Amino acid sequence: DDVRGAAAEALLPAASHLPKHKDEFPPLLHALWGLLGRLDDPDLLTSPSNVPIMSLICALYELPETTSVRPTAEENSTLKDVVPRVFPFAAHPIVAVRVAVWRTLRRLLASGGDENPNSKPEWLDALSEPILRLLFQALLLEEDDETATAASDAWNDVLERAGDDAVANVVAARVEGWCSTTATTTGARPDR
């Protein structure tokens, strides 16, 4: 795990040059998303090595060239297929990993609109519900200030880009559970 993280960290300074390697770049991107998808590996789930992996993904998605590369080797794969791979890390015991989750989400949201940086990414409609659910939970329960700020910034970005109808649909489906969760006594386990 540490080797994977160290390798990703070593590539960070060269991130802007990586897409220029047309044959090697897609497999690299596929491998990075693949690492986040290995939820059967308990060491990877609890390792801080996920931070440089997510940081490299963020750096790569700052580049317009990356948006034209499929995130996995599967035909027609899109960010909709891989963005949920960061979700399990939102509850990671290490603060830096949780912060990396919200920064990665913000970067992916920003890379969604090539011509208009405030436009809605194509994948957001399909993932609005789980993203808003995780963010609401983070806003409510996060004790670390940096992570809470990162989650709040991601929450605002999702609300801004998702559109009123998508947000209204999620709120309508979740409002009862959210109210129940916010009404939970401090120190008690939420019902939902």
Secondary structure as GFF3:
##gff-version 3
##sequence-region A 1 192
A	DSSP	alpha_helix	2	11	.	.	.	ID=ss1
A	DSSP	three_ten_helix	12	20	.	.	.	ID=ss2
A	DSSP	alpha_helix	25	36	.	.	.	ID=ss3
A	DSSP	alpha_helix	42	46	.	.	.	ID=ss4
A	DSSP	alpha_helix	50	61	.	.	.	ID=ss5
A	DSSP	three_ten_helix	64	68	.	.	.	ID=ss6
A	DSSP	alpha_helix	79	82	.	.	.	ID=ss7
A	DSSP	three_ten_helix	83	91	.	.	.	ID=ss8
A	DSSP	alpha_helix	95	110	.	.	.	ID=ss9
A	DSSP	alpha_helix	124	141	.	.	.	ID=ss10
A	DSSP	alpha_helix	145	162	.	.	.	ID=ss11
A	DSSP	alpha_helix	164	182	.	.	.	ID=ss12
###
